Amino acid sequence: MSEMITADLVDLDLSADSKEAAARALAERMVALGRVTDLDGFLADVAAREAQMPTGLDGGIGIPHCRSEHVTEPTLAFGRSAAGIDFGAADGPADLIFLIAAPAGADDAHLTILSSLARQLMNAEFTDALRAAADANAAAALIRGEEPDGTGGVPEGIEDSVDSVAVPAAASAGAATGSPDVGPEEGSQNGTDDGPRNGPDDGPAERGRPFRVVAVTSCPTGIAHTYMAAESLEKAGREAGVEVVVETQGSAGFTRLDPAVIEAADGVIFAHDVPVRDKDRFAGKPTVDTGVKAAINRPGELIDEVRGKAARGEVTAAGAAGAAGTDGASGTTPVERGGKPGEGYGTKLRVWLMSGVSYMVPFVAAGGLLIALGFAIGGYEINNAPSVMDHFVWSQADSWAALLFQVGGVAFAFLVPVLAGYIAYGMADRPGLVPGFVGGSIALTVNAGFLGGLAAGLISGAVVMAIQRVRIPAALRGIMPVVVIPLISSAVVGFLMFVVIGKPIASAQKAMTDWLSGLSGANAVLLGALLGLMMCFDLGGPVNKVAYAFATAGIAVADPSDSAMKIMAAVMAAGMVPPLAMALATTVRGKLFNAAERENGKAAWVLGASFISEGAIPFAAADPLRVIPSSMVGGALTGALSMAFGATLRAPHGGIFVVPLIGNPLLYLVAIAAGVCVTTALVIVLKGLRKPAPGAVSQGPGGTDPSAPSPEAKQPVAA
């Protein structure tokens, strides 16, 4: 780590009074050395990572970190604060602050070294030595694993601590890499255990060996918390006489645990904030599923919990035939499906929804851009073109435009099923996919739209979770995930969507359409504002579709009236406002948005210009209380101004590509610009006033977060 930290990157008298100020002070040192190219951009990425999960750790440690396109090479800065800085740790402020900056494409060797440092922070001798360091050179040398004079020695008492920092390979991580060869005292296959390793009645006591645990740790960034959790679990295991072998699924990749090690384990601990990869490998074991910080802060409790489950015979999988204490058809325990222990239902709901949104967003981008290109090449009438299967001329631009438009339409047709399917997946894992997709498709059939997809996903997940709680004979467990759960859940969800939910939605849509028809001759400006509110309320959902259907029905005649064309113009103008405003907001104040949202903002320019309101869904899903009201205000203003200006439109779609067909086009664009500016200003103001709470998630659909769940749950979170 000789090039990652130098004395110039150490501040032993850090005077910052907040975590933001601390990050800025340390980041400025990185900028001065050319390690960071854009201070504000890098700090925005640090803040986005901090919002996903506070980086304060018990023991007075703050470890803000991120992967960023503004970092030129892996860098570590260290600050020591006499007053302490609040990084969200349960035991109070941090006096040791490490800012880790990794390039977006950091190589595995550098990430392995950085992750090794993270493990050392769990060693009290190492942190005590840092607190006692007399000057910046000494502190930097200590972190690099050298004596202050650069000889490569290590201070007395922390040889084991620094060793893995100086050696950037799997050998320094031992069990954390997934290697079973961790030595006899670590309970590996090379130990003294000569007895059998499996069998239904072959518990630890019968085998004359300690209790064995395999664990998986992972965090959104995969640099720090992943490895700190591993170190904490291993240390707690040694103290409790329990053999713990950890698979760290971090940014440097991961080595899968040997199947023999998993088979020999008596219990499993999942400490993660992003989905565990290849989770099915651990089927049939007593399992504790929790967040990564729980493994850092209370590893002993987790080990005790998994030992208790093993003693009670609680296992997690269909493969454990005859095992007692399974919780449902798939054998999952309540905490493993639908959330982690200690999470409120609001947090769980957010994770589930973000799981669906993160998988849906690529379909929005692909379909929306293809449709926009179709309009750009072929004009507004391209939506009436015959199928390219029946008519396609290679030399005609209209044929290519029709091809793009129709492929984009097919991609858009997946939006609601994918949304519903992966919401159910976030709740109930793989068994939720089939009823989720079925329910989402039915939502389209009954014209329930985006909100119908949300309802279908939540219902599907709930139905599967309910089925999994039913105790079933061991002989049937093998067919449960393949036959029984998909069959029963799809039937139940189909009945609810067709018979129970579809009819009320259809009735509500008809009532709203009739009401709007009665308003059309009363007050054009008021009607325009109302239509604008509806277009921006659910961004492609039932309310949005009612307003759009009301407008298109008026122009779907040979000679539409002037009022009908004004309504169509107002509806399209308002529908363009949310995505355009989100795009502008991410451009004007990018630091208020995380990296995934800024990327979505780039696509939102084209989606908004093409009258694809769904381009704002990722932003609304991540921050509905700020984005949706702001969008409604801007949409109402645009709709009212469009009606007041007398703008007319014969085309049902097309965005800016049909401006030549609009009556009073300049004033029409003024109306759109006014709404976009108002929405942008409101979003910026509201987000600027926000004070992120500990554990808050701020991510786009790619994110998540998710971590996430983002799912993933979620879309991959920028590290």
N, C-alpha and C positions, 0 to 999 in steps of 0.2 A: 504494500500500500504506500510505497515511498513517494509516488507521484500523486496520490489522491489527496493527501493532506500535508501541508507544510506549515511552518510557523506563521506565515502570512494568513493562513486560514483559521487561526486560533485567536479567540478573544476571551481572555481570562477575567476581564472586568466588563462583562456584557451589561449595559445599563438599560436595556429595553424593559418596558413595563407591560408588554402584551406579547402574545405569541406572534402576532403579525409583525410587530416592530422587531422582535428577535429574528424572525426569518429574513426580514429586509436587511438588518444589520449584517447578518452572516452572508446573505446572498450578495451584498455589495462587495464583500471581499472576493467572492467568486468572479464577479464582473471585472473587478480590478485586475485579476490574473488572466482574464480572457476565457474563463471556464464557462461563463454564462453570457449569452449574446444579447438577450432582451430581459432586463430586470423585471419589468411589470408583467411580461408574459410568463416568465418563470414563476413569479410569486403567485400569479393567478392559478397556475398548475399546482403549486404547493397548497394554496387555499382550497382548491377543489378536492385534493386528496385529504386534507384535514377535515373537510366537511363530511366525507364519507364515514370517517371514524376518528375520534380524537387520538392523537399520537402520544399522549402523556402516559407514562408507565409508573407503577408504584416504585418507590425508591428514589424519587426526585429526578426522573429522567424524562426528557422530551425529545422525541426523535422525528421531527417533521421530515418528510421525504416525498419524492415523486420522480417519475420519469417524464422528461420534457424535451420537446424539439428544440428548446432554447439552450440546451446544455451541450457543450462541445466534447466533453470527456468526463468520465465518472469522477466525482469530486465529493469530498467530505469536509465540512467546516464544523468547528467545535466552539461553543461558547459556555462560559461559566458565570452564572448570575448569583450575586450575593443575596439579593432580595427574593429571588425565586419568581418564576413565570408560570402562569396557569396554562397547562396543556391538556386539561381535562382528566387528569389522573384522580383516582378516588382518594389517595392519601395526601393530596395537596400539590402545591407548586413544584416545578422542576428547577433544579439549580444546574444540572448538566444538560446542555442542549446540543444535539447533533443534527445538522442539516445535511441530508444525503441527496445529492443531485445526480441522476443517472440519465444519459442520453436516451432518446426514444429507441435507438437501436443498439443499446449497450451489449457488449459481448459477454458470453457466459462466464469467462474467467473473472472479469472485473466484478460481475454481480455476485459471484461466489465469494469473493473476498469481502465485499460489502456485507453480504449476509452473514459471513463469519463474524464480523464485528458486532452485528446485531446479537449474535449468540453470547458474545463476551459481556454484553451489558447486563446479563443476568448473574454475573460473578461479582460479588461484593468487594473482593480484593482489588479487582480491576477498577471499579468506580471509585473506591476509596483512594487509590493511587492518583486518579485524575483529579480528585478534589484537593489532593495535597501537592500537585505539581506546582513548582515555583515559578516557571515562566513558560512562554508559548513554545519554545523549542523542546522543553521537557515533555510537555503535554503531547505535542505532535509526535515525538519519538515514541512515547508510551503507546499511543494508538497504533503506530506503525509496527510495534513489537520490537523496538530498539531501546538501548540505553540512550540517555540524552546526548552522549558523545557520538552516537551513530555506530557503535561497534556491533550492534545486532544482538546484544544481550537483552535480558529482561529483568525488571526489578524483582527482587526477592519476594516470593509469596504469590506471584501471579504467573508463574511459568506456564501452567496449564491453560490459564485464561488467554494469554496472548498467542499461544502456539497456533491455534486454528486461525488467527488473523493473519499470521505470517505465511501460512501454507494454504494456497488457494485450490485445494483439490478435495475430492471426496474423502480422502484419507483423513482429513482434518475434521470432517463432520461425523464420521463413524456411522452410527445408526441413523442419523438424519438423512443420509443419502439412500437409505433403503438397503444397504448391504447387511447381510446377516452376520458377517464376520466381525463382530464387535468385541470379541474376547470373552473368555469364560466368565469373568466377573460381571459382564454385561448381560449374561444370559443368552449368548448366541448359540449357534449350532456347534461351535467349537468348544463349548463348555463341557462340564462333567456329567451332564444329563444323558444317561444311556437308556432311559426308559422309553416306552412308547409315547407318541406325541398326540395321538388323537383317539377317538372313540367316545361314544355318548356318555359313558360313565367314568371316563378317564380324566378326572379333575386334577388340579394342581397338587392337592394333598396326596391323592393316590400315586401320582408320579414322583413324589418326593422332591419337588422343585418349587421355586417361587411362582407367584401369579404372573402371567405374561399379558402384556398389553401392546397392541399395535395402534399407532395413531397417524392421522393425517392432519397437517396444518397448512393453511393457505390464507392469504389476505389479498385485497385488491391489487396492491402494488407488487407483492411478491418479493420484497427486498428486506424488510425489517421484521415486522410482526410475525411473519411466517416462521422465521428461524429463532426468534426469541421465544415463541411458544414452544417450539421443539426443545430448545435448551431447558426451558422451565419444566416441561413434562419429564424429561430425562432426569433432571436433578431431583425432582420430587419422587420419581420412581426409585432412584438409588436410596433416598432417605427412608422410603417406606418398604424397602426390600422387594420391590416389584420390578420386573424386567420390562422396560419400555423401549420399543423400537419405533422410530418416527419416519414417516415419508413426508418430506417437505415439498409441496407443490408450489415452487416459487418461480420468479422471473428467469432464473438460470436453468429452467427445465426441472425435471424430476426423474428419479430412478425408481421404478416400481419396486415395492417390497417383494421379496422372494415369496412365491406362493406357499412354500413350505413354512415360512415364518408366519404368514397369515393363518395358515391351517393350524399351527401349533398354538396360536394366541387364545387366551381365555376371554378377552374383551377388546373392544375397539373404542377409540375416542376420535371423533371428528371435531376439530377446532378450526373453523373456517368462516370466512365472510364472502367467499365465492364458491360456486358449486364444486364439490369434490369430483375429481376425474376418476372414471372407472370405479364407481362406488360399489357396483355389484360384486367386486372381488371380496368384499367383506361380509357378504351375506351369511347368515346363520350364527352371528356372534352377538353377545350382549353389547349394546352400543349406547354411547353417550354422544349427543350431537349438540354442539354449542358454538359460540363465537370465538374467534381467535384470541381476543383479549382475556376471556375467561381462563384459557390455558396459561396465559402469562401471569395473571393475578391470583388464581386459586387452583393451581394444578393438583394439589393434594386432594381437594374436594372432588375433582373430576375422577381421579383414580379411585377414591372411596366409592363414588357413585357407580362406576362400572363394576367394581368388585361386588357391590350390593346387588346389582342386576344379575350378575353371574350366579350369585348365591341363590337368588330367587328363580333362576332358570329363564329369565326374560331374554329372548333372542329376537333378531330382527328380520329373519328372512324365510322365504318359502322353502329354501333348501334344507332347513333344519327339521327334518321329518321327526315327528314325535317329541319335539321340544316343548316344554311346558312354558306357560306364561306368555305366549305370543299374543300380540295385540292386533288382531284382525287377520284378514285373509292373507295378507302378505307378510304378516308377522312383525309389522313395524310398531314401535312404541309411539305414544302420542306426540312426543316432542320431536320425532323425526319427520313427520309429515305435517306440513302446514305451519312451520315456524320453529324457532329455537326457544329454549326455556327462558322465561323472563320477559319475552317480547310481548307488548300489548297488541291487541287486535288491530289497532290503527297502523302500527309498524308492519305487522304481517300483511295487511291488506295492501299497503304501499308496495311491499316487495313482490307480492303476487301480480299486481297490476303492471309493475315495471318489467316483470319477466315477460309478460305478453307483449308489451309495447316494444321492448328491445328486439324481439324477433320479428315484429311487424314492420319496423322502420325500413329495413332494406327493400321490402316490397313497395313501400310508399315511394322511396327514392327512385327505384327502377321503373315502376309503373308510371309515376308522375312525369319523369323526364321523357320517357318514350311517348307519352300522350302529348306533352308539350312540343316535342319535335314533329309529331304528326300534324299538329295544328300549324306549326311554323312553316312546314313545307306545303301542306295541302289546303290550308285555309279552314274556316269554321265549319264548312259543310263536310269535312272529312269524316265526321261521325255518322254520316248517312251513306258512306261508301259501302259497296257490296263486300262480302267476305273475300279475302285475298285467295282463299281456296278455290273460289269460282271464277275470280277475275283478277289476274295479275299480269301486267305487261312490264317486262324488265326495263324498257326504255322510257317509261312514263313516271314522272315525279309523283303524280297522284297515287300510283300503285305503291310506291315506297312509303309515301305518307300514310296510306291506309294500313300498310303492314305494321309500321311503327305504332300507330294508334291502336290497332287491334291487339298487338302483343302487350302494349301497356295496359289495355283494358283487362286482359287475362290476368296480368300481374296484380292489378287492383282487386280483382275478384277474390284473391287470397287474403286480403287484409283482415277481414273480420274472422274467418276461420282460423287463421294463424294467431290472431290476438286471443281468441277464446281458447284455442288449443294450448297455448303456452302459459296462459294464466292458470289453467288446470294443471299443467305440468309443474308450475311453481308451487302449487298447493300439494299435489299428490304424486309428483314425480312421473315416471313413464306411464303408469296406468291411467293417468288423467288425459293423455293425448287423444285417444280415440273419442271419448265422449265430448271432449273439448272441441275438436274439429267438427264433429257431427253437430253439436249445438251451435257453433259459429255459422255453419252452412245453413242451418235452419233459420238462424237470425236473419240472414240475407233473404231467404225465401219469404219470410213474413214481414219483410221491410222494417226490421228492427234496427238495422244499421250498427253503428259503432257502440252505442249503449247496449244494444241487444247482444253484441259480442261480449261485452264486459259481463253482463248478466249470465250468459251461457257459460263463460269460463268459470265464474265463481260457483255456479250451480254444479257444473261438471266436477270441479275439484271437491266440492262438499259431498257430492254423491259418492265419489270414489273413496274419500276418507271415511265415510260412514260404512261402506261395504267392508273396508279393511279392518274395521273394529269388530266385525262379526267373527266369532270363533267357528272354525270349520274343521272337519276331520282331516287328519294328516294326509290321508290318501288323496284328497282333492287339492292340496296346496299347489301341486305342480301345474295344474291347469287353470288356477285362479287368474294369474296375470295375462294369460294368452286367450282364454275363452270366457270364463265366468265374469270377470270384472268388466271387460269391454262390452259383453252382451247385456248385462244388467244395467250398467251405467248409461249406455247409449239409449236403451229403451226408456229409462226413467227420464233422462234429459230430453229426449225427443218428445215424450209426452208433455213434459212441462213447457217446452218451447212452443210446440204446436197448439196445445189446448189451453194452457193456463196463461202464458205470457204473451203469445202472439195476438190473441183477440183484444186484450186491453190496449196494446200498442196500436193496433189497427184502428180501434175506436177513437183513441186519443188523437191520432193523425187526422182522421176524418173530421173530428170536432174542431181541431185547430184550423184545418183548411176552410171549413164553412165559416168560421169566425173571421178569418182573414178576408174572405170574399165579401163579407158584409162591411169591412172597413175600407175597401178600395175606393169607394166614391166619397168618403167623408173628408179625410185630411191626408193629402198626399205626403206631406212632410212627416207627419206622425206615423203613417204607414211605412215610409222608408226607414225611419228609425227603428220601428218594431221589427221589420224584416232584417235589418242589420243586426239587431240583438239576437234574433233567432239563428242567423247564419253563423254567428260567432259563439253561440252558447255551448254547442257540443261538437263542433268541427267535423261535420260529416255524419253525425248521428241522426236520430229520428227528428229532432226539432229542426236541425239544419235542413234535412231532406224535405220536411213539410214546407218550409219556406221556398226551397228550390222547386219542388213539385208545383206549388201554387204559381210560381213565376212561369215555369215552362208550359204549364197547361194553358196559360193565357196567350202564348204566342204560337201554340200548336194548331193554328188554323191558317187558312189560305190568306186571310187579310186581317192580321192582328190589330187590335185597337191601339191608339196612342198610349193609353194608360197601361195596357198590358206590356208594351215595350218599355215603358218607364220602370215598371216593377221589375222586369227582367234585368234592366241595367243596374238598378239599385241592389238587387240580390247578388249579382256577380261582383260588383264593386266591393260590397261589404265582405264577401267571401274571400277576396284577395288580401284583405287587411291583416289578419293574424299572421300568416307566414311571412309576409313582407316586413311587418313590424318586428318579428323575432329576428329576421335576418339583419335588419338595420340595428337592432339593439345589440346583437353580438358583434357587430362591426364597430359601433360607437363606444360601447363599454364592455369589451370582451372579458375583462377581469371579473365581471359579475357572473360569468358562465364558465362551466368547466370545458375541458378540451373537446369532449364528445359533442356538447351543445354548440360549440363554435363551429365544428365541422358540419353539424346539421344546419346551422345558420347559412352556410354557403349554398347548400341545396335548396334551402327555403326561398332564396331569391328567385330561382327558376320556378319552383312549385307555386309560389304566390303569384308570380307574373302570369302563370298559366291557369289561374283560378282553381287551385287545388288546395283547399283549406286544410286538408290532412297534413300538410307540411308543418303545421304548428302543433300537431298532436304530441310529439316528443317533449316539447317545452311545457305544454299544458299538463301532461301526465306527471312531469317531474316537479312542477310548482303550480298546481291548479289555482290556489287561492290568490295568486298574483297575476298569472297569465290570462286566465279566463275572464275575470272582471275587466282587466285592461283591454282585452280584445273586444269585449262587448261594448265598451264605451267608444272605442275607435270605430267599430263596425256600425254602431248606431249613428254616429256623426256622418260617416260616409254615406250610409243609406239615405239619411235625411237630406244631405247636400245634393246627392244625385237626383233625388226627386225634385228638390227646389230648383235645380239648374235645368230641369226638363230633359235630361239625357235619356236617350232611347236606345234599345238594342233588340235586334231580331234574332241573333244567334244565342243558343242556350248554353254555350260554353266558349272557351278560347282565351280568356284573359286579354292581355295586351295584344295578342295576335289578331284580334278582331276589332281593334280600335277603329280601323277605317269604316266599319259598319255601324259605328255608334253615332247617334245624333248628339251634337255639342261635345265632341271628343275632348277638347282642351279643358273645359270645365269638368268633364267627367274625370279626367286625370287629376285635376285639382282636388276633387272630392276624395279620391283614393289617397292622394298624398296627405291630405289633412288628417284622415283617419289613421294612417300609418304613423304619422308624427305624434299624434296624441297617444296612441297605444304604446309606441316606443318610449315616450317620456314617462308614462305611468309605470311601465314595467321597470325602467331604470330607477325611478324614484323608489318604488316599493321594494325592489331587490336591494337597493342601497341602504334602506332603513333596516333591512333584516339583520338580525344578530344570530348566527347559526348556533343552535343548541348542541350540546354534546351528543354525539351519535347521530346527528342529522345527516341525511343523505341528500346530496345535490348532484344529480347526474342526469345526463341525457340517456336516451335509450341505448345506447351502447354501452351500459353502466351500470352498467352500473356498477357498478356499484355494483345496481344490482349489485361487486361485489357482489345491489344486489344482491334485484337480486338478482341483482342484477346483474340471475340470472342472471348470473347471471344473471338465472333470473334475469340474466341480464346480459346486456351487451358488454363486451370486454371493456373493463375500466382502464382509462389511461393511467399508466403507472407513473 
